[in-house]
Amino acid sequence: MNTVEDFRAELLARVQVRASADSNFTLSAFAEVCGELLEEAEELYDFEPCYCRRKGSKNRNVAVDGYTFDDADMSVRIVLAHFSGSSESENLTKTEAKALFSAATSFVEDSVSGYLQKITEESSPEHGLAKDLQARFGGLLRFRFYLVTDRVLSDKVRDWPEGEIGRIPAEFHIWDASRFFRAHVSRSGRDELIVSFEGAAGGGLPFLPASVSGDDYTGYLSVIPGTLLADVYEEFGSRLLEGNVRAFLSTTVKVNKGIQQTLQKEPGMFFAYNNGIAATASSVEIAQTNAGPRIVSATDFQIVNGGQTTASLAYARRKAGAHLNDVFVQMKLSVVDEVRAGSLIPLISRYSNSQNKVSDADFFANHEFHRRMESISRRLRAPARKGSQLETRWFYERARGQYAVETGRLTQADKNRFELENPRDQIITKEDLAKAENSWKKLPFEVSRGRQKNFLKFAERITGEWENSPDSFNDEYFRAMVTRVIIFRHLEKVIPKQSWYDGGYRAQTVTFTIAKLADVIEKHGAGQQLNTHQIWREQSLSSALMAQLLLIAKAAFDVITCPEAGVQNVTEWSKKELAWKRLQETNVPLIAELSAELAASEDVAARQRASKVEAKIDAGVDALKEVFAFGNKNWARLKQWADEKNAVTPKEGDLLRVAINPKWMPSDRQAQDLIRLLRRLQDEGFGG
C-alpha cells in the first residue's frame, strides 16, 4: 500500500468482511477494526466495544463506540467512530469533529453525574461503562478521547486542544485515514512519538556517553528531573511503556508504597534509594547549550524498566500533592535504529526486567510456532466449499499487514487471483487464533479480558507445549485450529440475529459458547470428540452443530448478563472465572444429532500420530530448502558477524564453517540447527 487511498480501500475491505447488512453493525465493525489498529499503534490496549447513540441530559447527544481503562497510567480512553463507507475519500470538517467530541464528552459527564445510569438498561454495555466511569472517576489521572474516521481531516489539525472534565485533564486525538496510514507505513507501526527534554534546567538532559561508537547501539547515562519525568508521563501515558513493562504494570500494584513514602518524606533521597529507569529510543537529538551538550529530544522513547517508578511520580504529584522539585531519577538510555529496534528492544526489555516476573511468554510474538503456522497456511489448501470448485487457503498473518504486503506488490490480475485463493474472510491473525484456541480450552474469562492479556495467556500455554512436543503443531493441528476459527466467526454472525439477543456482549457470548460446547462434549460425548475433520472437509458447520451452538449461546447470554451481586457490570463479570463456573453448572444437553456426528477418539489420535510423522519430515525438508536459499555467501557473512560479536559457541562456529562450503550437504538435523541459529542471531541484531 503506497498511498492513503490504497490503505483506505484495504480498511474498507476489512470492515466489509466483518460487518453484516445491518447499518449499525457496519459502524460497530468499523469501530472494532479501528480499535485493533489503535492497539497495533500502541495507543490503547484491550479495546472493549460499546456502541451507544442517544439523547442525554439537557437533550444533548451522547455517543461512544468503545473504551479501555488503562491501569498502567490511570487513564480512560474513549473511542468514537465516524464512518462514511464511501468509495471516494471525503473530508471531515472541524465543525463535525467538534460535535463528535462533544457527544463523547457528554457521555462521560452524564455517566459521572449518574444521569445515564437512570435512563439505560442495567444489562446494556453503555450502562456498565457509565457505572465504571462514575466509580473510577476519583482515581483517574486523565481522559483520552479518540475520534476515528475513514474520512480525511480537511486541514492539518491532528489533535484538539486539551480540556477538563471535573478538573481531570482531557485530551482529544483525531485518527483519520491519513494518520492511520502514516502509522501503518512506519517501521515501528506506531504514530511518531517524540519526547522533548528541553524543559530541564540547561535546556536538556546532561549525559555521559556509555558505549563504544557503533552502528547498532549507542548508550547514554543521564539524570532526569522528577517533575519532567512526571510531565512526560502525564502527556504520553502508557505509550511510553514498552509492551512487556505495560503488561507487568497492569497486573501488579501500580503505586509502590515505598516510593510514595520517599517522595513525601525524603524527596531529596529519591536518587539514592531508587534504581532509576532504563529506556530506549530510535534516535536522540543532542544540542550544544550554554550549559554544555544536552539531550533535547528522543524519538520513539520507550521505558523498558522503571515503569512503576514513572507512574508513581505522576500519581504522587497529582493525587497526593507531592512536590517533585528535589527529585531526580537516573536513566540508562539505549539508542537503537529503527531497522534493528524490533529485534533488540525486546531483548533489552527482557534483560532489564530480569528481576521482575516477566515471562518468556511476553516475547512470544517472534516464536517459531508462528513461522510453522505461516508455512502450513501457505502450503495447505482447504477443500472447496459447496457450490464452488476452487480450493482456497486460510492465510495466517505471522506479522502485521502481511496480507496487504502480499497483494500490494501484485498486478491487478495477479491480485484478483490471489484474493480468490486467499479470501479476505480467511485471514487469521495471531489474536484471532488466541481467541479461538483459548475459547476451546475453556478459558472464556481470559478471552474476555482483552486481546493483549488473552494473547499472553495463549503464549504461555503454547510456549510450554512447543518445548515438550513441537511436532504436535502440524497439519492436523492447523486444520483443527481453522475449524475453531470457523465456529468462532459463525457465532459472531448468527448471534446478533437471534430473537433473545438484545444487543451488546457479542464477543463475550461467542467465547463462552465455544467453551461450553467443549465442556458439553467432554461431559456427555462418551469419550468422543468434535469432528473437526468433517468441518474442515465441508468448510462449514453441520445443521446439528449449529443447533447445538445456538442452544448453548442462549444459556451463555443469560449467564453473562446476570452478574453476581456486588459485580459492577457485565463486562467485568465476564472476566471472572466465577462467571465461567456458573455456565459450567448450567445444564445444557448434548443433542442427539450432534452426538451422532462426533468422532471416535482413536480415529482422532491416529490422524494426529500420522501428522506428527509428516511434520518431522516436512520440518527437515523446509530447513534444507531454507539453508540452500540463504546461500553460502550469506552464511559466510553471518559467521563473520557472529565472530565479531562473539555470539556463538565453538560447536555453532563449526556448523557455520561447514555451511560456507558450497559442496557440503547437511543432514535434516544439521539444517534445522542452522536455521534455529540463524533465527537467534537475527533476533540478536544480524540483518541478513
Long-range contacts (C-beta under 8 A, 24 or more apart in sequence): 1-181, 1-184, 1-185, 1-404, 1-408, 2-408, 3-181, 4-89, 4-152, 4-177, 4-178, 4-181, 5-89, 6-408, 7-177, 7-180, 7-181, 7-184, 8-89, 8-150, 8-177, 8-181, 10-404, 11-150, 11-177, 11-180, 12-85, 12-87, 12-150, 13-424, 14-424, 15-83, 15-85, 17-424, 17-425, 20-493, 20-496, 22-496, 24-51, 25-496, 26-83, 26-85, 27-51, 27-65, 27-81, 27-83, 28-65, 30-81, 30-83, 30-85, 30-148, 30-150, 31-65, 31-66, 31-79, 31-81, 31-83, 31-148, 32-66, 34-79, 34-81, 34-148, 34-175, 34-180, 35-66, 35-79, 36-431, 36-451, 37-148, 37-175, 37-180, 37-183, 37-184, 38-79, 38-146, 38-148, 38-175, 39-451, 39-452, 40-183, 40-189, 40-400, 41-180, 41-183, 41-189, 41-190, 41-191, 42-189, 42-190, 42-239, 42-243, 43-77, 43-146, 43-173, 43-175, 43-191, 43-239, 44-68, 44-70, 44-77, 44-79, 44-144, 44-146, 45-70, 45-238, 45-246, 45-250, 45-450, 45-451, 45-452, 46-449, 46-450, 46-451, 46-452, 46-453, 47-79, 47-450, 47-451, 48-450, 48-571, 49-125, 49-507, 50-125, 50-126, 50-128, 50-129, 50-504, 51-125, 51-126, 51-503, 51-504, 52-107, 52-125, 52-126, 52-129, 54-119, 54-120, 54-126, 56-106, 56-107, 56-110, 56-115, 56-116, 56-119, 57-106, 57-109, 57-110, 57-113, 57-115, 60-102, 60-103, 60-106, 60-110, 61-99, 61-102, 61-103, 61-106, 62-103, 62-106, 62-107, 62-110, 62-116, 63-100, 63-103, 63-104, 63-106, 63-107, 64-104, 64-107, 64-126, 64-129, 65-148, 67-129, 68-450, 69-132, 69-136, 70-237, 70-238, 70-250, 71-249, 71-250, 71-254, 72-237, 72-238, 72-241, 72-246, 72-249, 72-250, 72-254, 72-307, 72-311, 73-141, 73-142, 73-233, 73-237, 73-238, 73-241, 73-311, 73-314, 74-139, 74-140, 74-141, 74-142, 74-254, 74-311, 74-315, 75-140, 75-141, 75-142, 75-143, 75-144, 75-237, 75-238, 76-133, 76-136, 76-140, 76-143, 76-144, 77-144, 77-145, 77-146, 78-104, 78-107, 78-108, 78-143, 78-144, 78-145, 78-146, 79-146, 79-148, 80-104, 80-145, 80-146, 80-147, 80-148, 81-148, 81-149, 82-147, 82-148, 82-149, 82-151, 83-149, 83-150, 84-149, 84-150, 84-151, 85-150, 86-150, 89-150, 89-151, 89-152, 89-177, 90-151, 90-152, 91-151, 91-152, 91-153, 91-154, 92-149, 92-151, 92-152, 92-153, 92-154, 92-174, 92-176, 93-154, 94-154, 94-155, 94-157, 97-147, 97-153, 97-160, 97-174, 100-147, 101-145, 101-147, 101-160, 101-172, 104-145, 104-147, 105-145, 105-163, 105-165, 105-170, 108-133, 108-143, 108-165, 109-165, 112-137, 112-165, 112-166, 123-502, 123-504, 123-561, 123-562, 123-570, 124-503, 124-504, 125-503, 125-504, 125-505, 125-570, 125-571, 127-569, 128-568, 128-569, 128-570, 128-571, 128-572, 129-569, 129-571, 131-568, 131-569, 132-568, 132-569, 132-571, 132-572, 135-568, 137-166, 137-168, 139-319, 140-168, 141-168, 141-169, 141-234, 141-314, 141-315, 141-318, 141-319, 142-168, 142-169, 142-170, 142-171, 142-234, 142-237, 143-168, 143-169, 143-170, 143-171, 144-170, 144-171, 144-173, 144-237, 145-170, 145-171, 145-172, 145-173, 146-173, 146-175, 147-172, 147-173, 147-174, 147-175, 148-175, 148-180, 149-174, 149-175, 149-176, 149-177, 150-176, 150-177, 151-176, 151-177, 152-176, 152-177, 152-178, 153-178, 169-234, 184-401, 187-338, 187-339, 187-341, 187-342, 188-282, 188-300, 188-338, 188-341, 188-342, 189-400, 190-239, 190-300, 192-299, 192-300, 193-236, 193-239, 193-240, 193-299, 193-300, 193-301, 194-297, 194-298, 194-299, 194-301, 195-232, 195-236, 195-240, 195-297, 195-298, 195-301, 196-296, 196-297, 197-224, 197-228, 197-294, 197-295, 197-296, 197-297, 197-298, 198-296, 198-297, 199-228, 199-231, 200-224, 200-225, 200-228, 200-294, 201-225, 201-291, 202-289, 202-290, 202-291, 202-292, 202-294, 203-287, 203-289, 203-290, 203-291, 203-294, 203-296, 204-286, 204-287, 204-289, 204-294, 204-295, 204-296, 205-294, 205-295, 205-296, 205-331, 206-291, 206-292, 206-294, 207-286, 207-293, 207-294, 207-295, 207-333, 210-332, 215-337, 216-336, 216-337, 216-340, 216-344, 216-685, 217-334, 217-335, 217-336, 217-344, 218-334, 218-335, 219-332, 219-333, 219-334, 219-335, 220-284, 220-295, 220-332, 220-333, 220-335, 221-330, 221-331, 221-332, 221-333, 222-295, 222-330, 222-331, 222-333, 223-271, 223-328, 223-329, 223-330, 223-331, 224-277, 224-328, 224-329, 224-331, 225-324, 225-327, 225-328, 225-329, 226-267, 226-270, 226-313, 226-324, 226-325, 226-326, 226-327, 226-328, 226-329, 227-317, 227-324, 227-325, 227-327, 229-277, 229-310, 229-313, 229-329, 230-310, 230-313, 230-314, 230-317, 230-324, 232-301, 233-310, 233-311, 233-313, 233-314, 234-314, 234-318, 240-301, 240-302, 240-303, 240-310, 241-302, 241-303, 241-307, 241-310, 242-280, 242-302, 242-303, 242-304, 242-345, 242-349, 243-362, 243-452, 244-304, 244-346, 244-349, 244-350, 244-353, 244-358, 244-362, 244-363, 245-303, 245-304, 245-305, 245-307, 245-349, 245-353, 245-358, 246-307, 247-358, 247-362, 247-452, 247-453, 247-456, 248-307, 248-353, 248-356, 248-357, 248-358, 249-307, 249-308, 249-311, 250-453, 251-453, 252-308, 254-308, 254-311, 254-312, 254-315, 255-308, 255-311, 255-312, 255-315, 255-316, 256-308, 256-309, 256-312, 259-308, 259-309, 259-312, 259-313, 259-316, 260-312, 260-315, 260-316, 260-320, 260-322, 263-312, 263-313, 263-316, 263-320, 263-322, 263-324, 263-327, 264-316, 264-320, 264-322, 267-322, 267-323, 267-324, 267-325, 267-326, 267-327, 268-326, 268-327, 270-326, 270-327, 270-328, 270-329, 271-327, 271-328, 271-329, 271-330, 274-309, 274-329, 274-330, 275-306, 275-309, 275-330, 276-306, 276-309, 276-329, 276-330, 276-331, 276-332, 277-303, 277-305, 277-306, 277-307, 277-309, 277-310, 277-329, 277-330, 277-331, 277-332, 278-303, 278-304, 278-305, 278-306, 278-331, 278-332, 278-334, 278-348, 278-352, 279-303, 279-304, 279-306, 279-331, 279-332, 279-333, 279-334, 280-304, 280-333, 280-334, 280-335, 280-336, 280-341, 280-345, 280-348, 280-349, 281-333, 281-334, 281-335, 281-336, 282-335, 282-336, 282-337, 282-338, 282-341, 283-335, 283-337, 284-333, 284-335, 295-333, 298-333, 298-335, 300-338, 300-341, 302-345, 304-345, 304-348, 304-349, 304-352, 304-353, 305-349, 305-352, 305-353, 339-687, 340-685, 340-687, 343-682, 343-683, 343-684, 343-685, 344-684, 344-685, 346-683, 347-683, 347-684, 359-460, 360-463, 361-456, 361-457, 361-459, 361-460, 361-463, 362-456, 362-459, 364-455, 364-456, 364-459, 364-462, 364-463, 365-430, 366-683, 367-459, 367-462, 367-463, 367-466, 368-466, 368-470, 368-676, 368-679, 369-462, 369-466, 369-473, 370-396, 370-398, 370-430, 371-398, 372-470, 372-473, 373-398, 373-433, 373-473, 373-478, 373-481, 374-398, 375-622, 376-474, 376-475, 376-478, 377-428, 377-478, 380-475, 380-478, 380-479, 382-426, 382-482, 382-536, 382-539, 383-536, 383-537, 383-538, 383-539, 384-539, 385-538, 385-539, 385-540, 386-538, 386-540, 390-420, 390-421, 391-421, 392-420, 392-421, 392-422, 392-423, 392-426, 393-421, 393-422, 393-426, 394-426, 394-428, 394-478, 394-482, 394-485, 395-422, 395-426, 395-427, 395-428, 396-428, 396-433, 397-427, 397-428, 397-429, 397-430, 398-430, 403-427, 425-489, 428-482, 428-485, 430-455, 431-455, 432-485, 432-488, 433-458, 433-481, 433-485, 434-458, 434-459, 435-488, 435-511, 436-481, 436-484, 436-485, 436-487, 436-488, 436-514, 437-481, 437-484, 438-511, 439-484, 439-488, 439-510, 439-511, 439-514, 439-515, 440-484, 440-514, 440-515, 440-518, 441-515, 441-518, 442-515, 442-518, 442-519, 442-580, 443-515, 443-580, 444-508, 444-511, 444-512, 444-514, 444-515, 444-574, 444-579, 444-580, 444-583, 445-574, 445-575, 445-576, 445-577, 445-579, 445-580, 447-507, 447-511, 448-507, 448-508, 448-511, 448-512, 448-571, 448-574, 448-575, 449-575, 471-612, 471-615, 471-616, 471-619, 472-608, 472-612, 472-615, 473-615, 474-611, 474-612, 474-614, 474-615, 474-618, 475-611, 475-614, 475-615, 476-607, 476-608, 476-610, 476-611, 477-611, 479-532, 479-533, 479-536, 480-532, 480-536, 482-536, 483-530, 483-532, 483-535, 483-536, 484-514, 484-532, 486-535, 486-539, 486-540, 486-541, 487-514, 487-517, 487-535, 487-541, 487-545, 487-549, 488-514, 490-541, 490-546, 490-549, 491-549, 491-553, 494-546, 494-549, 494-550, 495-553, 495-557, 498-550, 498-553, 498-554, 500-554, 500-557, 501-557, 504-570, 505-557, 505-560, 505-561, 505-570, 505-571, 505-574, 508-560, 508-570, 508-571, 508-574, 509-553, 509-556, 509-557, 509-560, 510-553, 512-556, 512-559, 512-560, 512-574, 512-579, 512-580, 512-583, 513-549, 513-552, 513-553, 513-556, 515-580, 515-583, 516-552, 516-555, 516-556, 516-583, 516-584, 516-586, 516-588, 517-548, 517-549, 517-552, 519-584, 520-548, 520-552, 520-588, 520-589, 520-590, 521-590, 521-598, 523-590, 524-589, 524-590, 524-595, 525-590, 525-595, 525-598, 527-601, 528-595, 528-598, 528-599, 528-600, 528-601, 529-598, 529-599, 529-601, 529-604, 530-598, 530-599, 531-597, 531-598, 531-599, 532-599, 532-604, 533-599, 533-604, 533-607, 534-597, 534-599, 542-594, 542-597, 543-593, 544-591, 544-593, 544-594, 544-596, 544-597, 545-594, 545-597, 547-591, 547-593, 547-594, 548-590, 548-591, 548-594, 551-588, 551-589, 551-591, 552-588, 555-583, 555-586, 555-588, 556-583, 559-583, 559-586, 619-668, 619-672, 620-668, 620-669, 620-671, 620-672, 621-668, 623-668, 623-671, 623-672, 623-674, 623-675, 624-666, 624-668, 624-671, 626-671, 626-675, 627-659, 627-666, 627-671, 627-674, 627-675, 630-678, 630-688, 632-659, 632-660, 632-661, 632-662, 634-688, 635-659, 635-660, 635-674, 636-660, 637-688, 638-678, 638-681, 638-686, 638-688, 641-681, 641-686, 641-688, 642-681, 642-686, 645-684, 645-685, 647-681, 647-684, 648-677, 648-681, 652-677
